[in-house]
């Protein structure tokens, strides 16, 4: 189920179109499981995924100047090591599902995420994604911002903060992210049994989620037929069209 969270910024227009580009096998998996896959946060290719900006890291090394001597000792011996441990372990306990926000298809997204000609994109809206989540587990949803990790600083006090910011070179992704956390009953990050495996399948109502499906430009003639057959085989009747970039 979707749940509001004060740390997740919402778009001004929840009817904005969102897109998820994928191969046919991944789409078939969605049809078969009626779920979206939330990839474990430490399994993304971006080396800065889930990291704090340099200014935050430097600022954390030293206790606040107005802190008492006893407080500084606790900070250095306990608080700082606990924070570093949390930064290391947290990515194993967070699942993320990513979407591209745009009013139209993106050639850059097609080229970066579909390496051959046989690809599709699911088109939905932010509101539909939010309302389609049927899984009983809590899911958060928010807009990603883009920063310079060397020179920018982000607010402390939010464990999700580093996952809501990405490097400037990814700004073309206009990313929307859905999050699942698996900390355990007491949000105990130190308990290894609450780690995700490779990720997590989160159940969704596909009829509520999917508005349109587009076939990648340059796909083989029979590829559209394959996609439609898979949709019908799994009991769905989604609208399938050729890419408008054809």
C-alpha positions in Angstrom: 0.0 0.0 0.0 1.1 3.5 -0.7 1.9 5.7 2.3 2.7 9.4 2.5 6.1 10.3 3.9 7.2 13.9 4.7 10.7 13.3 3.3 9.4 12.4 -0.2 8.7 15.3 -2.4 5.6 15.0 -4.6 5.2 16.4 -8.1 3.0 19.4 -8.6 0.9 17.5 -11.1 0.2 13.9 -10.2 -1.4 13.3 -13.6 2.1 13.7 -15.2 3.0 10.8 -17.5 5.7 8.3 -16.3 7.5 5.7 -18.3 9.3 2.4 -17.6 11.5 1.1 -20.4 12.3 -2.6 -20.5 13.0 -5.8 -22.5 10.2 -8.2 -23.4 11.4 -10.9 -20.8 11.1 -8.2 -18.0 7.6 -7.2 -19.3 6.5 -10.9 -19.3 7.7 -11.2 -15.7 5.5 -8.3 -14.8 2.5 -9.9 -16.5 3.2 -13.3 -14.8 3.8 -12.0 -11.3 1.5 -8.9 -11.5 4.2 -7.2 -9.6 6.9 -4.6 -10.0 10.5 -5.5 -9.1 12.2 -3.3 -6.5 15.9 -3.6 -7.1 18.1 -3.7 -4.0 19.7 -0.2 -3.6 23.3 -1.5 -3.6 22.8 -3.3 -6.9 22.6 -0.2 -9.1 25.4 0.7 -11.5 25.8 4.3 -10.3 28.8 4.3 -7.8 27.3 7.3 -6.0 24.0 5.6 -5.5 22.9 6.1 -1.9 26.0 8.1 -0.9 26.1 11.4 1.0 27.6 14.4 -0.8 31.2 15.2 0.1 30.2 18.3 2.1 27.9 16.1 4.3 30.7 13.5 4.8 33.2 16.2 5.9 30.7 17.9 8.1 29.9 14.6 9.9 33.6 14.0 10.8 33.5 16.6 13.5 31.1 17.1 16.4 29.1 20.4 16.6 31.3 23.1 18.2 28.7 24.0 20.9 28.6 20.3 22.1 29.9 19.6 25.6 33.1 17.7 26.1 31.2 14.6 27.2 28.9 14.9 24.3 31.8 15.1 21.9 33.2 11.9 23.3 29.9 10.1 22.8 29.7 11.5 19.3 33.1 10.3 18.2 33.0 6.9 19.9 29.4 6.0 19.4 27.3 8.3 17.1 29.7 8.6 14.3 30.5 4.8 14.0 26.7 4.1 14.2 26.1 6.5 11.4 28.8 5.0 9.2 27.5 1.5 9.9 24.0 2.6 8.9 25.3 4.1 5.6 27.0 0.8 4.9 24.1 -1.5 5.7 21.1 0.5 4.7 21.4 -0.1 0.9 20.9 -3.9 1.5 17.5 -3.2 3.1 16.0 -0.8 0.6 14.3 -1.7 -2.7 13.8 0.9 -5.4 11.6 0.9 -8.5 12.4 3.6 -11.1 10.3 5.5 -13.6 11.0 8.3 -16.1 8.7 11.4 -15.9 8.0 13.0 -19.3 5.0 14.1 -21.3 6.4 12.1 -24.3 8.8 9.3 -25.1 12.5 9.9 -24.7 14.9 8.7 -27.4 17.8 9.0 -24.8 16.0 6.7 -22.4 15.3 4.2 -25.2 19.0 4.2 -26.2 20.3 3.9 -22.7 18.0 1.2 -21.4 17.1 -0.9 -24.4 20.3 -2.1 -26.0 18.7 -4.0 -28.9 15.6 -3.4 -31.1 13.2 -5.6 -29.1 12.1 -3.3 -26.3 8.9 -1.8 -24.9 7.9 1.0 -22.6 5.0 1.0 -20.2 3.3 4.4 -19.9 1.4 5.3 -16.8 0.9 8.4 -14.6 2.2 9.2 -11.2 -1.3 9.0 -9.7 -1.9 5.6 -11.3 1.4 4.2 -10.0 0.5 5.4 -6.5 -3.1 4.0 -6.7 -2.1 0.7 -8.3 -0.1 -0.6 -5.4 -2.1 -3.5 -3.9 0.8 -5.0 -1.9 0.2 -5.0 1.9 3.7 -3.7 2.5 4.3 0.0 2.8 5.6 1.8 -0.3 6.8 5.4 -0.5 7.0 7.4 -3.7 8.8 10.6 -4.6 10.7 12.8 -7.0 14.4 12.5 -7.5 16.6 15.7 -7.5 20.0 16.1 -9.2 23.0 17.6 -7.6 26.8 17.9 -7.7 28.0 15.4 -5.1 31.3 17.3 -4.7 29.9 20.7 -4.0 26.3 20.4 -2.9 25.0 19.6 0.6 21.7 17.8 1.5 19.7 17.9 4.7 20.5 15.4 7.5 17.8 13.7 9.5 16.4 11.6 6.6 17.8 8.1 6.0 16.3 8.1 2.5 18.0 11.4 1.6 20.9 9.9 -0.3 18.5 7.9 -2.4 16.4 10.9 -3.4 19.4 12.7 -5.0 21.5 11.6 -8.0 24.4 13.1 -9.9 23.8 15.8 -12.5 24.8 13.6 -15.4 21.6 11.6 -14.8 19.3 14.6 -14.9 17.9 13.5 -18.3 16.2 10.6 -16.4 13.7 12.9 -14.7 13.3 10.1 -12.2 10.4 9.1 -10.0 11.2 6.5 -7.4 9.1 4.0 -5.4 10.7 2.7 -2.2 10.3 -0.4 -0.1 12.2 -0.7 3.2 12.9 -4.0 5.0 14.4 -2.8 8.3 12.3 -5.2 10.5 9.6 -4.6 13.1 11.6 -2.1 15.1 13.5 -0.5 12.2 16.5 -2.5 13.4 19.1 -1.8 10.6 21.7 -3.9 12.4 19.7 -7.2 12.1 21.0 -9.0 9.0 17.9 -11.3 8.6 16.0 -8.2 7.3 18.3 -7.8 4.3 16.7 -8.0 0.9 18.0 -10.7 -1.4 18.4 -9.3 -4.9 15.3 -7.2 -4.5 11.6 -7.6 -3.9 8.4 -8.1 -5.9 5.6 -5.7 -5.0 2.1 -6.5 -6.1 0.2 -4.0 -8.3 -3.0 -3.8 -10.1 -1.8 -3.8 -13.7 -5.1 -2.7 -15.2 -5.0 0.3 -13.0 -1.3 1.0 -13.6 -0.9 0.6 -17.4 -2.3 3.2 -19.7 -0.4 2.4 -22.9 2.4 0.2 -24.2 4.7 1.3 -27.0 7.0 -0.8 -29.1 10.5 0.5 -29.7 11.2 2.0 -33.1 13.2 -0.3 -35.4 11.8 -3.5 -33.8 11.3 -6.5 -36.1 7.9 -6.7 -37.8 6.7 -9.6 -35.7 7.8 -8.2 -32.4 4.5 -6.2 -31.9 2.6 -9.5 -32.5 4.7 -11.3 -29.8 4.0 -8.5 -27.3 0.2 -8.6 -28.0 0.2 -12.5 -27.7 1.9 -12.3 -24.3 -0.6 -9.7 -23.1 -3.6 -11.8 -24.2 -2.1 -15.0 -22.9 -2.0 -13.5 -19.4 -5.5 -12.2 -19.6 -5.0 -8.5 -20.2 -6.1 -6.2 -23.0 -3.6 -3.2 -23.0 -3.4 -0.8 -25.8 -0.2 -1.5 -27.8 1.2 1.0 -30.3 4.4 1.7 -32.2 6.7 4.3 -30.8 5.9 7.8 -31.9 9.6 8.2 -32.6 9.3 5.8 -35.5 
